[in-house]
């Protein structure tokens, strides 16, 4: 019996060869927002393994929308050109879809790289973050500037510009980042959204701006190409964003043409109390898929091919994403194909690398 993990999936007019996805992974290694050779090597190692879809990392739609000075951006010709080079290379060595995650850091911006401590940037290059409300990310940090409607319009237009640039750069999919405590998530959660205008208070009002941004991105990206959303299904904090609100939000996204929800969780505030374990976010994916009637991608401590296949076959998700699992084992897809007795396409020089792996040679187009 054929596996689900290695069956194709079609979103709009894009057919993805299998359900294995390399999740976005921040590298904090860009220069002035421009991806470097590091990014080419980082993503290229996964392309050789045969996943159906690879996402580049969280990418700021304006310079002040980055998390750190080392984060990638897509807001000028230099960033666009560098991403186009990477996309072209990935597609030259494997038959896969390539997606970009577009976001804005909001109050979590202006921080130094994690290996340098993750504190606030001071001095050259620093900026003062904006957010829905003046709620600092950590005690002792300065409060972000509350956004007015002109700020919101500016950032919406930045998302639209990035969507146009993503199309020109050759990306097949856009994933809108509405998770992990970044700007659009900040609008959703009552912990970070204290507004008393039409964008705060009720669930409908808190959803308003993220839905406006999604609608603008959906309209800007070609109709035949999918637009997904990365969502934190819960803040893991009492009184915060939760799965019930997420289901309502996903219903609204579906009405606007969202093609899939990549279901994650947490990241909004240090007060979170996350209960982790193998596949700890799968139940959120299953509920959103069933109750919002929208395809989902499941991510989070999914490490074993049989585990991934079970999630898909039991109807808890439609695709599987791996991040740390891929870092630890960039050839995860090869091993999954052996475990599930499936044949996959590999770059021709690698097609005979293992007698237990059934592989179809993919001839490089470069």
C-alpha positions as MATLAB code, in Angstrom:
seq = 'XXXXXXXXXXXXXXXXXXXXXXXXXXXXXXXXXXXXXXXXXXXXXXXXXXXXXXXXXXXXXXXXXXXXXXXXXXXXXXXXXXXXXXXXXXXXXXXXXXXXXXXXXXXXXXXXXXXXXXXXXXXXXXXXXXXXXXXXXXXXXXXXXXXXXXXXXXXXXXXXXXXXXXXXXXXXXXXXXXXXXXXXXXXXXXXXXXXXXXXXXXXXXXXXXXXXXXXXXXXXXXXXXXXXXXXXXXXXXXXXXXXXXXXXXXXXXXXXXXXXXXXXXXXXXXXXXXXXXXXXXXXXXXXXXXXXXXXXXXXXXXXXXXXXXXXXXXXXXXXXXXXXXXXXXXXXXXXXXXXXXXXXXXXXXXXXXXXXXXXXXXXXXX';
ca = [
       0.000    0.000    0.000;
       1.409    3.372   -1.030;
       2.314    5.734    1.796;
       0.605    9.061    2.298;
       3.881   10.799    3.203;
       5.220   10.175   -0.300;
       2.020   10.871   -2.189;
       1.653   14.178   -4.053;
      -0.576   16.997   -2.880;
      -2.064   19.728   -5.064;
      -2.731   23.247   -3.784;
      -4.342   25.456   -6.408;
      -2.268   24.744   -9.552;
       0.851   23.632   -7.680;
       1.454   19.904   -7.269;
       4.004   19.080   -4.567;
       5.676   15.717   -5.100;
       5.482   14.528   -1.473;
       4.276   15.696    1.953;
       7.728   16.237    3.539;
       8.450   19.911    4.261;
      11.592   21.618    5.502;
      10.259   24.183    7.970;
      11.557   27.776    8.081;
      14.654   28.039   10.289;
      16.124   31.414   11.229;
      19.876   31.534   10.563;
      20.627   35.128   11.661;
      23.361   35.200    9.025;
      22.196   37.756    6.458;
      23.907   41.072    5.746;
      21.608   44.089    5.418;
      18.767   41.618    4.907;
      20.548   39.940    1.993;
      20.841   36.109    2.095;
      24.429   34.941    1.788;
      26.282   31.845    0.583;
      25.516   30.383    4.026;
      21.827   30.334    3.125;
      22.575   28.667   -0.210;
      24.523   25.911    1.545;
      22.031   25.592    4.418;
      19.033   25.129    2.119;
      20.973   23.244   -0.525;
      21.781   20.390    1.847;
      18.059   19.714    2.234;
      17.353   19.991   -1.503;
      19.653   17.013   -2.082;
      17.431   14.880    0.159;
      14.199   15.079   -1.842;
      11.558   16.829    0.321;
       8.507   18.064   -1.539;
       8.724   21.591   -0.131;
      11.441   23.784    1.359;
      10.767   27.069    3.127;
      13.320   29.803    3.532;
      13.495   31.433    6.943;
      11.285   34.131    8.494;
      11.873   37.150    6.284;
      11.123   40.745    7.203;
       9.008   42.812    4.837;
      10.791   46.004    5.911;
      14.160   46.586    7.621;
      12.502   47.323   10.969;
      10.428   44.179   10.558;
      13.432   41.940   11.057;
      14.100   40.211   14.364;
      17.854   40.870   14.295;
      20.306   42.636   12.012;
      21.218   39.150   10.761;
      17.714   38.279    9.589;
      16.779   38.112    5.927;
      14.521   40.668    4.313;
      12.611   40.992    1.068;
      12.197   44.716    0.597;
      14.618   45.918   -2.090;
      16.289   44.794   -5.297;
      19.371   43.412   -3.533;
      17.378   41.087   -1.259;
      15.155   40.029   -4.149;
      18.116   39.232   -6.390;
      19.832   37.126   -3.745;
      16.699   35.117   -3.051;
      16.185   34.595   -6.797;
      19.669   33.062   -6.996;
      18.881   30.653   -4.146;
      15.501   29.626   -5.560;
      17.030   29.032   -8.970;
      19.725   26.809   -7.473;
      17.295   24.750   -5.394;
      15.070   24.095   -8.380;
      18.064   23.182  -10.541;
      18.991   20.210   -8.369;
      15.627   18.788   -7.325;
      11.964   18.615   -8.258;
      10.518   20.543   -5.354;
       8.438   23.556   -4.402;
      10.153   26.473   -2.682;
       8.318   28.785   -0.303;
       9.135   31.930    1.637;
       7.839   32.891    5.066;
       7.024   36.604    5.184;
       6.630   38.330    8.514;
       7.239   41.319   10.739;
       8.823   41.030   14.181;
       6.873   43.820   15.879;
       7.854   44.104   19.550;
      10.286   41.159   19.212;
      12.469   43.123   16.792;
      15.704   45.017   17.413;
      17.382   42.116   19.184;
      20.888   40.729   18.850;
      21.576   37.234   17.560;
      20.745   34.418   20.017;
      24.369   33.316   20.365;
      25.197   36.876   21.461;
      22.589   36.840   24.198;
      19.382   37.932   22.468;
      19.184   41.325   24.199;
      18.235   44.642   22.655;
      20.448   46.161   19.952;
      22.063   49.352   21.178;
      23.893   51.931   19.103;
      24.507   51.548   15.379;
      21.743   49.782   13.512;
      19.226   49.892   16.369;
      15.594   50.813   15.845;
      12.597   51.283   18.126;
      10.028   48.519   17.530;
       6.370   49.105   16.808;
       3.554   46.855   17.980;
      -0.221   46.852   18.427;
       0.159   48.215   21.961;
       2.864   49.517   24.293;
       3.510   46.156   25.952;
       7.257   45.323   26.314;
       8.413   41.842   25.393;
      10.501   41.418   28.555;
      10.605   43.223   31.922;
      12.991   46.147   31.717;
      12.753   46.436   27.951;
      11.400   49.708   26.519;
       7.772   49.624   25.457;
       7.211   49.439   21.693;
       5.469   52.329   19.985;
       1.760   51.602   19.449;
       0.943   51.506   15.752;
      -1.495   53.983   14.275;
      -3.495   53.328   11.110;
      -0.820   54.953    8.925;
       1.743   52.523   10.364;
      -0.582   49.609    9.681;
      -1.116   50.757    6.106;
       2.648   51.112    5.586;
       3.304   47.586    6.811;
       0.434   46.144    4.759;
       1.932   47.743    1.657;
       5.321   46.299    2.628;
       3.763   42.811    2.711;
       2.243   43.452   -0.715;
       5.581   44.611   -2.129;
       7.294   41.533   -0.670;
       4.648   39.307   -2.267;
       5.378   40.825   -5.673;
       9.100   40.371   -5.099;
       8.560   36.752   -4.029;
       6.787   36.072   -7.312;
       9.585   37.650   -9.352;
      12.190   35.697   -7.375;
      10.521   32.427   -8.375;
       8.883   31.313   -5.133;
       5.980   28.871   -5.474;
       4.361   29.546   -2.093;
       4.100   32.355    0.416;
       3.622   31.535    4.063;
       2.369   34.466    6.147;
       3.940   34.407    9.622;
       1.165   34.766   12.214;
       2.952   32.803   14.936;
       5.647   32.784   17.603;
       4.854   36.190   19.042;
       5.640   38.290   15.987;
       3.568   41.251   14.835;
       0.476   39.583   13.380;
       0.305   37.192   16.326;
       0.618   40.222   18.619;
      -2.575   41.626   17.103;
      -4.431   38.351   17.720;
      -3.558   37.850   21.379;
      -5.309   39.809   24.140;
      -2.025   39.693   26.064;
      -0.288   41.966   23.562;
      -3.269   43.718   21.981;
      -4.682   46.302   24.394;
      -6.126   48.586   21.728;
      -9.471   50.341   22.213;
     -10.089   51.074   18.517;
     -11.493   48.843   15.784;
      -8.413   46.608   15.941;
      -8.601   45.550   19.589;
     -10.948   44.152   22.186;
     -13.235   41.512   20.715;
     -11.984   38.465   18.821;
     -13.366   39.898   15.593;
     -11.482   43.171   16.122;
      -8.197   41.458   17.074;
      -8.399   39.301   13.944;
      -9.092   42.307   11.719;
      -5.555   43.442   10.894;
      -4.028   39.984   10.309;
      -6.960   39.211    8.009;
      -6.460   42.500    6.156;
      -2.794   41.667    5.624;
      -3.615   38.152    4.460;
      -6.222   39.465    2.002;
      -3.723   41.958    0.580;
      -1.026   39.298    0.170;
      -3.468   36.840   -1.379;
      -4.534   39.456   -3.925;
      -0.920   40.393   -4.703;
       0.367   36.841   -5.286;
      -0.681   34.976   -8.459;
      -4.044   33.256   -8.087;
      -2.623   29.928   -9.241;
      -0.069   29.861   -6.402;
      -0.861   28.948   -2.773;
      -0.682   31.253    0.236;
      -0.406   29.551    3.646;
      -0.424   30.852    7.206;
       1.913   29.840   10.038;
      -0.186   30.063   13.190;
       0.457   29.694   16.895;
      -2.660   27.767   17.897;
      -2.254   28.769   21.545;
      -0.144   31.102   23.666;
       0.045   28.437   26.386;
      -1.025   31.202   28.802;
      -4.351   31.455   30.633;
      -6.372   34.308   29.194;
      -4.306   34.434   26.000;
      -4.833   33.243   22.452;
      -6.126   29.665   22.369;
      -7.266   26.869   20.103;
     -10.925   27.923   20.078;
      -9.996   31.401   18.830;
      -7.594   29.825   16.345;
     -10.395   27.769   14.834;
     -12.488   30.901   14.300;
      -9.518   32.695   12.760;
      -8.846   29.774   10.404;
     -12.467   29.752    9.282;
     -12.101   33.414    8.355;
      -8.800   32.719    6.573;
     -10.410   29.954    4.546;
     -13.085   32.386    3.386;
     -10.331   34.694    2.121;
      -8.625   31.929    0.145;
      -6.014   30.540    2.542;
      -4.751   27.207    1.246;
      -3.230   25.630    4.371;
      -2.475   26.332    8.039;
       0.975   25.409    9.345;
       0.070   24.743   12.963;
       2.611   25.705   15.618;
       2.180   27.268   19.063;
       3.663   29.585   21.682;
       6.351   32.214   21.373;
       4.308   35.237   22.420;
       5.457   35.760   25.990;
       7.906   34.356   28.525;
       4.980   33.474   30.808;
       4.078   30.546   28.531;
       3.957   27.069   30.060;
       4.410   24.698   27.145;
       3.850   20.985   27.559;
       6.145   19.394   24.990;
       6.640   15.847   23.779;
       6.634   13.878   20.518;
       4.098   15.458   18.177;
       2.869   17.793   20.918;
       1.165   20.141   18.426;
      -0.561   17.457   16.348;
      -3.836   17.715   18.268;
      -4.046   21.426   17.399;
      -3.557   20.577   13.735;
      -6.220   17.868   13.895;
      -8.791   20.179   15.505;
      -8.190   23.026   13.051;
      -8.362   20.625   10.107;
     -11.606   19.075   11.321;
     -13.400   22.112   12.719;
     -12.265   24.836   10.307;
     -12.323   22.429    7.345;
      -8.969   23.620    6.014;
      -5.820   21.619    5.153;
      -3.085   21.697    7.779;
       0.613   21.093    8.151;
       1.842   19.606   11.418;
       5.187   20.506   13.001;
       6.929   19.988   16.336;
       8.982   17.013   17.541;
       7.969   14.851   14.596;
      11.084   12.773   14.099;
      10.151    9.280   12.930;
       8.822    8.400    9.446;
       6.211    6.009   10.862;
       5.064    8.758   13.240;
       4.754   11.158   10.284;
       2.880    8.613    8.188;
       0.476    7.887   11.054;
      -0.335   11.586   11.493;
      -1.207   11.883    7.823;
      -3.044    8.612    7.434;
      -5.181    9.258   10.524;
      -6.318   12.592    9.111;
      -4.615   14.834   11.630;
      -2.704   16.803    8.978;
      -2.060   16.979    5.244;
       1.675   17.717    5.322;
       4.543   17.269    7.776;
       7.225   19.870    8.526;
      10.579   19.230   10.186;
      13.151   21.753   11.405;
      15.558   20.433   14.043;
      14.959   16.919   12.745;
      16.292   18.017    9.369;
      19.249   19.799   10.932;
      20.229   16.662   12.793;
      19.688   14.490    9.716;
      19.555   16.314    6.356;
      19.002   12.920    4.708;
      15.820   12.287    6.705;
      13.778   11.986    3.511;
      16.026    9.217    2.194;
      15.592    7.222    5.393;
      11.841    7.815    5.382;
      11.625    6.459    1.838;
      13.465    3.304    2.900;
      11.291    2.892    6.013;
       8.091    3.246    3.975;
       9.418    1.331    0.936;
       8.933    4.269   -1.427;
      10.787    5.489   -4.489;
      11.921    9.113   -4.630;
      13.666   11.391   -7.099;
      17.233   12.304   -6.190;
      19.960   14.289   -7.942;
      21.446   11.919  -10.505;
      24.897   11.700   -8.823;
      23.191   10.492   -5.611;
      20.615    8.149   -7.134;
      22.725    5.025   -6.494;
      23.987    6.011   -3.052;
      22.286    3.185   -1.134;
      21.170   -0.231   -2.384;
      18.157   -0.082   -0.064;
      16.946    3.244   -1.498;
      14.813    3.166   -4.635;
      15.592    6.420   -6.434;
      14.767    7.989   -9.780;
      17.645   10.158  -11.067;
      16.858   13.881  -11.340;
      19.144   15.486  -13.913;
      20.312   18.956  -12.912;
      19.014   21.819  -15.019;
      21.956   24.056  -14.144;
];
